[in-house]
Amino acid sequence: MAAPAAVLAVLRWRQRRWLVELVALLLLLARGGAAAVDQFLFPGFSGDGVATSGAAAVTSTGLLQLTNETKEVFGHGFYPKPVSLRNASTGAAASFSTTFVFAIVPKYPDAHGHGLAFALAPSVAVPGAVAGKYLGLFNTSDSTGQIKNKIVAVELDTARDDEFADIDDNHVGIDDNSLKSVNSSPAGYHDAATGGKLASVNLIGGEPLQVWIEYDGDSAWLEVTVSPAGMLRPAAPLVSCTVNLSSAVAGDTYVGFSAANGAAASSHYVLGWSFRLGGGGRAQDLDLAKLPRLPSPSKPKKTLPPLIILTILLLSVVILLLAAAAVAALVVRSRRYAEEEEEWEIEYGPHRISYKDLHGATKGFRDVIGAGGFGSVYHGVLPRSGVEVAVKKVSHDSRQGLREFVSEIASMSRLRHRNLVQLLGYCRRRGELVLVYDYMANGSLDKHLFAGGERPALSWEKRGKIVRDVAAGLLYLHEGWEQVVVHRDIKASNVLLDADMNGKLSDFGLARLYDHGANPQTTRIVGTLGYLAPELSKTGKATTSTDVFAFGAFLLEVACGRRPMEFTVDDDSPGLVELVLEHWKAGEITAARDPRIGDCDEDDLEVVLKLGLLCSHPDPRRRPSMRQVVQILEGAAPAPETLPEDLECGVGQFYDESFDEFVTGFPSTSEITTSTTQSTDEQQRLVGCVQLSTADFLKTT
């Protein structure tokens, strides 16, 4: 029996060994499966190969066109499936390699969009992103890394922005959850023919360029290489740095492209794209001969015979010499009669536009699109560029006058924001004052709110978008520019709407500027009744807080479809703030809405109404800043929570007492002066009625 027992023992030992080897083999296969490489290759694009959003589209020839020749837009083109850039069990970042060919074709040689970026993002849509300098990846709240938005990008930036410490307007940068690049370099490549010296490339030259991006997950090292398409890949990268993708992006993230236009436009194209995930090697090379061609910018020119070319050159030289002589004579003659340029024109210097051009553009100032105390506004088309403009001609007896005209030029000519109406130029002729702006196709907001049946009612979605646009523009005026700009006349009639119903703040004729941290100077009380903060009658100082008060009245005006103050036969009719408070006390604050709105997002409407009341607080110390307002409207901060009784006393007293000090009447834009002040007891009572702070008003989480 011993022999069979020994045989059985040997068989059991071999069986156990076979099981061990099988388990080892399965573990090896599993390890190999985890290291499997996800890759794709697009030698041109089709509709189902890439997920597009915004202005992006796949052309019939196979180009991924992220933006077209439209201003203030952005476009996304992402691979529709997420890639795993982080090991689920270890949390370590995975390596990847990618290469793509792109081209940027500006609409005009001297005016172009903001550039293109290869991005790792948590979704294909990138919620909350805006156009312009934010490249369709960030917005005003998260553009400087204050919020962890899980976005890493390689930017091909064609517009310099000092806010993000850009080195120039033609550079390549690596962005880690912020538009302030971790590292950047002027666009170029290390040319082997010159011993590796850096040769520059023009990102907006309209010619295809190729980019290679390599990331090593073990060392967290990212490298970017750029060269003209068709050239051998340079040996050295252009820019590189450490980026810890294991914490910077989500485990399952999306890879793709984003591009954006601002006040000027470019067409951003991607011709081909190759991507490989894992450390098994580089992404597959692109066959440039198989990539789609860029659209032809113009028809090919016919070649002239050499003799005709020589004749044209000789004639051109003669004509140039004659023209130079004529110009020299005109310059000598014109200096005798040249007008003296004033100091403020030299300092701020927006472009002059000749009166003759404006006369022709507006067909002799006949196409009137608006009128007011300042004069009239005309629609026009500039003859040279074909750009549609609005021309404001200030009349001689205008209340606005030369002083406000100079103020508007001084501020508007230097401000740049997508939610401010851009001043394009001006002219002065025989005492006439003329300002030229971007044309806003949909006119002023108050025409849509109060035109009755002449226009369709604005939906709450559009109204909410407009108030957020105005809030972003006002935040830029208060905090985003080199000086503090107090607008002093925020209301629906000074909000203009472009063709896409984007809200833009206009009319800076009453604006005042002062340095950040400085104390604003006492000035005349100007503005419109119903939007004036009560402290103006006592201090005479226009501040960012008085702008916030006017913005609060504007919020209620948009939500309720009523002006803040309406003078009727019934003198006992409540003001707009009191009306909203009465509905709030009754537990139905959203019932104060404009009845023409219909069904809407009740929660968003309630936030806007309560925020309008907080901004209308009679005590300026209790009002939020515009940064807090923007954060609440964008959902980046908690919605306001308070009780209506906390506001009722102060607001009622404000309407009962404060406006008694101002002159009567209700002009569209009023200059209001007061020489009386309330007693100290009255002031204490006005401020002491409410002890609610901004922190109390914001709901904590």
C-alpha positions in Angstrom: 0.0 0.0 0.0 3.0 2.3 0.4 3.7 2.5 -3.3 0.1 3.6 -4.2 0.3 6.2 -1.4 3.5 7.7 -2.8 2.0 7.8 -6.3 -1.0 9.7 -4.9 1.2 12.2 -3.1 3.1 12.9 -6.4 -0.1 13.4 -8.2 -1.4 15.8 -5.6 1.8 17.8 -5.7 1.7 18.0 -9.5 -1.9 19.1 -9.3 -1.1 21.9 -6.8 1.8 23.0 -9.0 -0.4 23.1 -12.1 -3.0 25.3 -10.2 -0.2 27.7 -9.1 1.1 28.0 -12.6 -2.5 28.6 -13.9 -3.0 31.4 -11.3 0.3 33.0 -12.2 -0.6 32.8 -15.9 -4.0 34.5 -15.2 -2.3 37.2 -13.2 0.1 37.8 -16.0 -2.7 38.1 -18.5 -4.6 40.5 -16.2 -1.5 42.6 -15.8 -1.1 42.7 -19.6 -4.7 43.6 -20.0 -4.4 46.5 -17.6 -1.5 47.9 -19.7 -3.4 47.5 -22.9 -3.2 50.7 -25.1 -6.3 52.6 -26.1 -5.6 54.4 -29.3 -7.3 56.1 -32.3 -6.3 57.7 -35.5 -8.2 60.4 -37.5 -6.6 61.3 -40.9 -9.6 63.7 -41.3 -12.9 63.6 -39.4 -16.4 62.3 -39.8 -19.6 63.2 -37.9 -19.5 60.2 -35.5 -15.8 60.2 -34.8 -15.8 63.4 -32.6 -18.3 65.1 -30.4 -18.7 68.8 -31.2 -20.4 71.6 -29.3 -20.6 75.4 -29.5 -19.6 76.7 -32.9 -17.6 73.6 -33.8 -18.6 71.4 -36.8 -17.1 68.8 -39.1 -16.9 70.1 -42.7 -17.9 68.1 -45.7 -14.2 67.7 -46.6 -13.3 66.1 -43.2 -12.0 69.2 -41.3 -12.8 69.7 -37.6 -13.6 73.4 -37.7 -13.8 74.6 -34.1 -14.8 78.3 -34.8 -15.8 80.2 -37.9 -15.6 83.9 -38.7 -18.0 84.8 -35.9 -17.0 87.0 -32.9 -17.5 86.0 -29.2 -17.9 82.2 -29.8 -16.1 79.1 -28.8 -16.2 75.5 -30.1 -15.3 72.1 -28.7 -14.3 68.8 -30.5 -13.7 65.9 -28.1 -13.3 62.2 -28.5 -16.8 60.9 -27.5 -15.6 58.2 -25.1 -13.6 58.9 -21.9 -10.1 57.6 -21.5 -8.7 56.3 -18.2 -5.8 58.5 -17.3 -5.6 57.1 -13.7 -5.2 53.6 -12.5 -8.3 52.7 -10.5 -6.5 50.6 -8.0 -3.2 52.5 -7.5 -4.3 56.0 -8.4 -1.1 56.5 -10.5 -1.3 58.5 -13.7 -1.1 56.8 -17.1 1.2 57.8 -19.9 -0.1 59.0 -23.2 1.1 60.3 -26.5 -0.7 62.4 -29.1 0.0 64.4 -32.3 -2.3 66.6 -34.4 -2.1 69.0 -37.3 -3.9 72.3 -37.0 -4.2 75.7 -38.7 -5.5 79.1 -37.6 -6.9 81.4 -40.4 -7.8 84.9 -39.1 -10.6 86.8 -40.8 -8.4 89.9 -41.0 -4.5 89.9 -40.9 -4.4 92.5 -38.0 -7.4 91.2 -36.0 -7.8 87.5 -34.9 -9.3 85.2 -32.3 -7.7 84.0 -29.0 -6.3 80.6 -30.1 -6.7 76.8 -29.7 -6.0 74.3 -27.0 -5.6 70.6 -26.6 -7.5 69.8 -23.4 -8.1 67.1 -20.9 -11.5 67.9 -19.4 -14.2 66.2 -17.3 -16.8 66.4 -20.0 -17.2 67.1 -23.7 -19.3 70.2 -23.1 -17.2 72.0 -20.4 -20.1 73.6 -18.6 -19.8 77.3 -17.7 -17.0 78.0 -20.1 -17.0 81.3 -22.0 -15.4 82.6 -25.2 -12.6 85.1 -25.7 -9.5 85.0 -23.5 -11.0 82.0 -21.5 -10.5 79.8 -24.6 -13.9 78.0 -24.1 -12.4 76.1 -21.1 -12.7 78.5 -18.2 -14.8 81.5 -17.0 -14.3 84.5 -14.7 -14.6 82.4 -11.5 -12.2 79.6 -12.3 -9.6 81.0 -14.8 -6.8 81.6 -12.3 -6.9 78.3 -10.5 -9.1 79.3 -7.5 -11.5 76.4 -8.3 -10.3 72.8 -9.0 -12.1 72.3 -12.3 -10.1 69.2 -13.5 -8.8 70.7 -16.7 -5.3 70.4 -18.1 -4.5 72.0 -21.4 -1.8 72.8 -23.9 -2.7 76.3 -25.2 -1.7 77.7 -28.6 -2.4 81.2 -27.6 -2.7 84.1 -30.1 -3.8 86.9 -27.8 -1.8 88.4 -25.0 -3.6 88.9 -21.7 -1.8 90.5 -18.8 -4.4 89.0 -16.4 -2.9 85.6 -17.1 0.7 86.7 -17.3 0.9 85.9 -21.0 4.4 86.3 -22.4 3.2 87.5 -25.8 0.4 87.0 -28.4 2.1 84.0 -30.1 3.0 81.4 -27.6 2.6 77.8 -26.4 1.8 77.1 -22.8 0.9 74.3 -20.4 -2.1 75.1 -18.2 -2.9 73.1 -15.0 -6.4 74.1 -13.9 -5.6 77.8 -14.6 -5.0 80.0 -17.6 -1.8 81.2 -15.9 0.5 78.7 -17.6 2.8 76.5 -15.5 5.4 77.0 -18.3 5.3 78.7 -21.7 7.5 79.7 -24.6 7.2 81.8 -27.8 5.9 79.5 -30.6 8.8 77.9 -32.5 10.9 74.8 -32.9 14.5 73.8 -32.5 15.9 73.7 -36.0 18.5 71.0 -36.6 19.9 72.8 -39.6 21.0 75.7 -37.4 22.4 73.6 -34.6 19.2 73.5 -32.6 18.6 77.2 -32.5 15.0 78.2 -31.9 13.2 79.2 -35.1 9.9 81.0 -34.6 6.5 80.0 -36.2 3.4 82.1 -36.7 0.4 80.4 -35.1 -2.0 82.6 -37.2 -0.1 82.3 -40.5 -2.9 80.2 -42.0 -0.4 77.3 -42.7 -0.7 73.8 -41.1 1.4 73.2 -38.1 2.0 69.9 -36.2 2.1 69.4 -32.5 3.4 66.4 -30.5 2.5 66.0 -26.8 4.1 63.3 -24.7 3.3 62.5 -21.1 5.2 60.0 -18.9 3.0 58.9 -16.0 5.9 57.6 -13.9 7.8 60.9 -13.8 4.7 63.2 -14.4 6.7 64.9 -17.1 4.9 66.5 -20.0 6.6 67.7 -23.2 5.2 69.7 -26.2 6.9 70.0 -29.6 5.8 72.2 -32.5 6.9 72.5 -36.1 5.6 73.3 -39.5 3.6 70.4 -40.9 5.7 68.2 -43.2 9.0 68.9 -41.3 10.7 66.1 -39.4 9.9 66.1 -35.7 12.5 68.3 -33.9 14.7 66.4 -31.5 14.1 68.8 -28.5 10.7 69.8 -27.2 9.6 73.5 -27.2 8.1 73.5 -23.7 8.0 71.0 -20.8 7.2 70.8 -17.1 5.9 68.5 -14.4 2.1 68.0 -14.3 0.7 65.5 -11.8 -2.3 64.2 -13.8 -3.3 61.8 -11.0 -4.6 64.8 -9.0 -5.1 67.4 -11.7 -7.7 65.6 -13.8 -10.5 63.0 -13.2 -9.8 59.3 -13.6 -12.0 59.0 -16.6 -11.5 62.2 -18.6 -12.1 63.4 -22.2 -9.5 64.4 -24.6 -10.0 66.9 -27.5 -9.8 70.5 -28.6 -11.2 73.9 -27.8 -10.9 77.2 -29.5 -12.4 80.7 -29.0 -12.9 84.1 -30.6 -13.3 87.4 -28.9 -13.9 90.9 -30.4 -12.1 89.6 -33.6 -12.5 86.2 -35.3 -10.4 83.4 -36.7 -11.3 80.0 -38.2 -9.6 77.3 -36.1 -9.1 74.0 -37.8 -7.8 70.5 -36.8 -6.8 68.5 -39.9 -5.8 65.2 -38.3 -5.3 63.6 -34.9 -3.6 60.5 -33.5 -3.7 59.4 -29.8 -2.3 56.5 -27.8 -2.8 55.8 -24.1 -0.2 53.8 -22.2 3.5 53.6 -22.1 4.0 51.2 -25.1 5.2 53.9 -27.5 4.3 57.0 -29.3 1.1 57.8 -31.1 0.8 56.6 -34.7 2.3 59.0 -37.2 -0.1 61.0 -39.4 0.2 60.6 -43.2 0.0 64.3 -44.2 -0.8 63.4 -47.8 -4.1 61.9 -46.6 -5.2 64.8 -44.5 -8.0 67.1 -45.8 -7.0 70.4 -47.4 -7.7 73.8 -45.9 -10.3 76.0 -47.8 -8.7 78.2 -50.4 -8.5 81.8 -49.2 -8.9 83.2 -52.6 -8.8 82.4 -56.3 -5.3 81.9 -57.8 -4.0 84.9 -59.5 -3.1 84.8 -63.2 0.6 85.2 -64.0 1.3 88.2 -66.1 4.0 88.3 -68.8 7.4 89.7 -67.6 7.3 92.7 -69.9 3.9 93.8 -68.5 5.1 93.3 -64.9 8.2 95.5 -65.6 6.0 98.2 -67.1 3.6 98.1 -64.1 6.6 98.4 -61.7 8.0 101.4 -63.6 4.6 103.1 -63.6 4.2 102.3 -60.0 7.5 103.9 -59.1 6.6 107.0 -61.0 3.2 107.2 -59.5 4.6 106.7 -56.0 7.1 109.5 -56.5 4.4 111.8 -57.7 2.1 110.8 -54.8 4.9 111.4 -52.3 5.5 114.8 -53.7 1.8 115.6 -53.5 1.5 114.3 -50.0 4.5 116.3 -48.9 3.0 119.5 -50.4 -0.3 118.7 -48.6 1.4 118.1 -45.3 3.3 121.4 -45.5 0.0 123.2 -46.4 -2.1 121.4 -43.7 0.4 122.2 -40.9 -0.5 125.9 -41.4 -4.1 125.1 -40.6 -3.8 122.1 -38.3 -6.2 122.0 -35.3 -4.7 121.8 -31.8 -5.2 118.4 -30.2 -6.4 118.4 -26.6 -4.6 116.6 -23.8 -7.3 114.0 -23.1 -7.3 113.0 -26.8 -3.6 112.4 -26.8 -3.7 110.4 -23.5 -6.6 108.1 -24.4 -6.5 108.3 -28.2 -9.3 106.2 -29.6 -9.5 106.1 -33.3 -10.8 109.1 -35.1 -13.4 108.5 -37.8 -13.9 111.2 -40.4 -17.2 113.0 -40.4 -17.5 112.4 -44.2 -17.3 108.6 -43.6 -19.9 108.7 -40.8 -22.2 110.9 -43.0 -22.0 108.3 -45.8 -22.3 105.3 -43.4 -25.5 106.7 -41.9 -27.0 107.9 -45.2 -26.8 111.4 -44.1 -27.9 110.7 -40.5 -31.3 109.5 -41.6 -31.6 106.0 -40.1 -32.6 106.9 -36.5 -32.7 103.9 -34.1 -32.9 105.7 -30.8 -33.3 109.1 -29.2 -33.0 110.6 -25.7 -31.9 113.7 -23.7 -28.4 113.3 -25.1 -29.4 113.5 -28.8 -30.1 110.7 -31.4 -28.6 107.4 -32.4 -28.3 106.2 -36.0 -27.6 102.9 -37.7 -24.7 102.8 -40.1 -22.3 100.7 -42.1 -18.7 101.8 -42.3 -17.8 102.0 -46.0 -14.3 100.6 -45.8 -14.8 97.6 -43.5 -18.5 97.0 -43.9 -18.9 96.8 -40.1 -22.3 97.7 -38.8 -22.2 100.5 -36.2 -24.4 102.7 -34.0 -23.6 106.4 -34.2 -24.5 108.6 -31.3 -24.7 112.3 -32.2 -24.8 114.5 -29.2 -26.9 117.6 -29.7 -25.8 121.1 -28.6 -28.5 121.5 -26.0 -27.9 118.0 -24.5 -27.8 117.5 -20.8 -25.0 115.1 -21.3 -22.6 117.7 -22.7 -18.9 117.9 -23.4 -17.8 116.8 -19.9 -19.7 113.5 -20.1 -18.6 113.0 -23.7 -14.9 113.3 -22.6 -15.6 110.9 -19.7 -17.2 108.3 -22.0 -14.3 108.5 -24.5 -11.7 108.3 -21.6 -13.2 105.2 -20.1 -14.8 103.3 -23.0 -11.8 103.6 -25.4 -9.7 101.5 -23.0 -12.2 99.0 -21.5 -12.3 95.6 -23.1 -15.0 93.0 -22.1 -17.5 90.8 -23.9 -20.3 92.3 -21.9 -19.5 96.0 -22.5 -20.5 97.8 -25.7 -17.3 98.6 -27.5 -16.5 102.2 -28.4 -15.0 102.0 -31.9 -14.1 105.7 -32.5 -15.3 109.3 -32.4 -15.1 112.6 -34.3 -15.6 116.3 -33.5 -16.7 118.8 -36.2 -17.8 122.4 -35.6 -18.9 121.6 -32.1 -20.7 118.4 -32.9 -19.9 115.4 -30.7 -20.1 112.0 -32.3 -19.4 108.5 -30.8 -19.3 105.3 -32.8 -20.1 101.9 -31.2 -20.6 98.3 -32.1 -24.1 97.9 -33.5 -26.5 95.9 -31.2 -29.1 94.4 -33.5 -31.7 93.8 -30.8 -31.7 97.2 -29.3 -32.1 98.1 -25.6 -33.5 95.7 -23.0 -36.2 98.0 -21.8 -37.8 97.9 -25.3 -38.3 94.1 -24.8 -39.5 94.5 -21.2 -42.0 97.4 -21.7 -43.0 97.3 -25.4 -46.3 95.5 -24.6 -47.5 93.5 -27.5 -45.1 95.0 -30.0 -42.4 92.4 -29.2 -42.7 88.8 -28.0 -42.1 88.4 -24.3 -38.6 87.4 -23.2 -38.4 83.9 -21.6 -36.9 83.6 -18.1 -34.0 81.7 -19.7 -33.1 84.7 -21.8 -33.6 87.1 -18.9 -31.4 85.1 -16.6 -28.7 85.0 -19.3 -28.9 88.8 -19.7 -28.6 89.6 -16.0 -25.6 87.3 -15.7 -24.0 89.0 -18.7 -24.5 92.5 -17.1 -23.2 91.2 -13.7 -20.0 89.9 -15.4 -19.5 93.3 -17.2 -20.1 95.2 -13.9 -17.6 92.9 -12.1 -15.0 93.8 -14.7 -15.6 97.5 -14.2 -15.3 97.2 -10.4 -12.4 94.7 -10.1 -11.0 93.6 -13.5 -9.5 96.9 -14.8 -6.5 98.9 -13.8 -8.9 101.4 -12.1 -12.3 101.1 -10.4 -15.0 102.3 -12.8 -18.3 103.3 -11.2 -21.0 103.3 -14.0 -23.6 105.4 -12.0 -26.5 104.7 -14.4 -27.3 100.9 -14.5 -30.8 100.3 -15.8 -32.6 98.3 -18.5 -32.4 101.1 -21.1 -28.6 101.1 -20.8 -28.3 97.4 -21.5 -28.1 96.6 -25.2 -28.6 93.2 -26.9 -26.6 91.9 -29.8 -27.9 89.5 -32.5 -27.6 86.5 -30.2 -29.4 88.3 -27.3 -26.2 88.7 -25.3 -26.5 91.5 -22.8 -23.9 94.3 -22.9 -23.7 97.3 -20.6 -23.6 100.7 -22.4 -23.6 104.5 -21.9 -20.6 105.4 -19.9 -21.3 109.2 -20.1 -21.8 109.4 -16.3 -18.9 107.0 -15.3 -16.3 107.9 -12.7 -12.9 106.3 -12.2 -10.7 106.1 -9.2 -7.7 104.0 -8.1 -8.2 100.6 -6.4 -8.0 101.2 -2.6 -8.6 104.9 -3.0 -11.5 106.9 -1.5 -13.9 108.1 -4.2 -14.4 111.9 -4.4 -17.6 113.7 -3.6 -19.4 114.6 -6.9 -22.8 115.7 -8.2 -25.6 113.2 -7.7 -26.5 111.9 -11.1 -28.5 108.9 -12.3 -32.1 107.8 -12.6 -34.8 107.9 -9.9 -35.4 104.4 -8.5 -31.8 103.3 -9.0 -30.1 105.8 -6.7 -28.7 104.5 -3.5 -30.0 106.4 -0.4 -26.5 107.2 0.9 -25.8 109.4 -2.2 -28.0 112.1 -0.7 -25.7 112.3 2.4 -22.2 111.5 1.1 -22.4 112.5 -2.6 -19.9 109.7 -3.3 -20.5 107.3 -6.1 -19.0 103.9 -5.2 -19.1 100.3 -6.3 -21.8 99.8 -3.6 -24.1 102.5 -5.2 -23.7 100.6 -8.5 -24.7 97.4 -6.6 -27.8 99.1 -5.4 -28.7 100.1 -9.0 -28.0 96.6 -10.1 -30.4 95.3 -7.5 -33.2 97.5 -8.9 -32.2 96.3 -12.3 -32.6 92.6 -11.2 -36.1 93.3 -9.9 -37.0 95.3 -13.0 -36.0 92.3 -15.3 -37.8 89.7 -13.1 -41.0 91.7 -12.5 -41.3 93.5 -15.8 -41.9 96.8 -13.9 -39.8 99.9 -13.4 -38.5 100.5 -9.9 -40.6 103.6 -9.5 -43.8 104.4 -11.5 -45.5 107.7 -11.0 -49.3 107.2 -11.3 -52.5 108.9 -10.1 -52.5 106.4 -7.3 -49.8 107.8 -5.0 -50.3 105.0 -2.5 -49.2 102.3 -5.0 -46.1 100.4 -3.6 -42.7 100.7 -5.1 -41.2 97.6 -6.8 -39.1 96.7 -3.7 -42.1 96.9 -1.4 -44.2 94.9 -3.9 -41.7 92.0 -3.9 -41.4 92.1 -0.1 -45.2 91.9 0.2 -45.2 88.7 -2.0 -42.3 87.3 0.0 -44.1 87.9 3.3 -47.1 86.0 1.8 -44.9 83.1 1.0 -45.1 83.5 -2.7 -42.2 85.7 -3.8 -42.1 84.2 -7.3 -45.7 85.6 -7.8 -44.0 89.0 -8.2 -42.7 87.9 -11.6 -43.6 89.4 -14.9 -46.8 87.6 -15.8 -45.6 87.3 -19.4 -42.8 85.0 -18.4 -44.9 81.9 -18.0 -43.4 78.7 -16.7 -39.8 79.0 -15.7 -37.1 77.7 -13.3 -38.8 78.8 -10.1 -35.6 78.3 -8.0 -33.5 80.5 -10.3 -36.2 83.2 -10.3 -36.4 83.1 -6.5 -32.6 83.5 -6.3 -32.7 86.6 -8.6 -35.6 88.2 -6.7 -33.9 87.7 -3.3 -30.6 88.9 -4.6 -32.2 92.0 -6.0 -33.6 92.8 -2.5 -30.2 92.2 -0.9 -28.5 94.5 -3.4 -31.2 97.1 -2.8 -30.4 97.1 0.9 -30.5 100.8 2.3 -27.3 100.1 4.3 -24.3 99.9 1.9 -22.4 97.8 4.3 -25.0 95.0 4.0 -24.9 94.8 0.2 -22.8 92.1 -1.4 -19.9 93.0 -3.8 -20.3 92.3 -7.5 -17.9 89.3 -7.1 -20.3 87.8 -4.6 -23.2 88.6 -6.9 -21.6 86.9 -9.9 -20.7 83.8 -7.8 -24.3 83.5 -6.6 -25.7 83.9 -10.1 -23.3 81.4 -11.6 -24.1 78.9 -8.8 -20.5 79.0 -7.4 -21.8 80.4 -4.1 -24.9 79.5 -2.0 -28.2 81.0 -2.9 -29.4 83.9 -0.6 -31.5 82.9 2.4 -33.1 85.4 4.8 -36.5 86.5 6.1 -38.5 89.4 4.5 -38.9 91.1 7.9 -35.1 91.6 8.0 -35.4 94.0 5.0 -38.9 95.4 5.4 -38.1 98.3 7.9 -35.1 99.7 6.1 -36.6 99.5 2.6 -39.9 101.1 3.6 -38.1 104.0 5.3 -35.9 104.4 2.2 -38.9 105.0 0.0 -40.7 107.1 2.5 -37.8 109.5 3.3 -34.8 109.3 1.1 -36.4 110.4 -2.2 -38.0 113.4 -0.6 -34.6 115.0 -0.8 -34.4 114.7 -4.6 -36.0 116.8 -7.2 -39.4 115.6 -8.6 -39.9 114.2 -12.1 -38.9 111.0 -13.8 -36.5 111.7 -16.7 -34.9 108.7 -18.5 -31.4 109.8 -17.4 -31.5 112.5 -14.7 -28.9 114.8 -13.2 -30.2 115.2 -9.6 -28.6 117.6 -7.1 -29.5 117.9 -3.4 -28.4 120.5 -0.8 -30.4 119.1 2.2 -29.4 116.3 4.5 -31.2 114.2 7.1 -30.6 114.7 10.8 -28.2 112.5 12.7 -31.2 110.7 14.4 -32.8 110.0 11.0 -29.6 108.6 9.6 -29.1 106.3 12.6 -32.7 105.2 12.4 -32.3 104.4 8.6 -29.2 102.4 9.1 -30.2 100.8 12.5 -33.5 99.4 11.2 -31.7 96.5 9.6 -28.8 94.6 11.2 -28.5 91.9 8.5 -25.0 91.3 7.0 -24.1 89.8 3.6 -22.8 86.7 5.4 -26.2 86.2 7.1 -27.9 86.6 3.8 -25.9 83.9 2.1 -26.9 80.3 2.8 -24.0 78.4 4.3 -23.3 74.8 3.3 
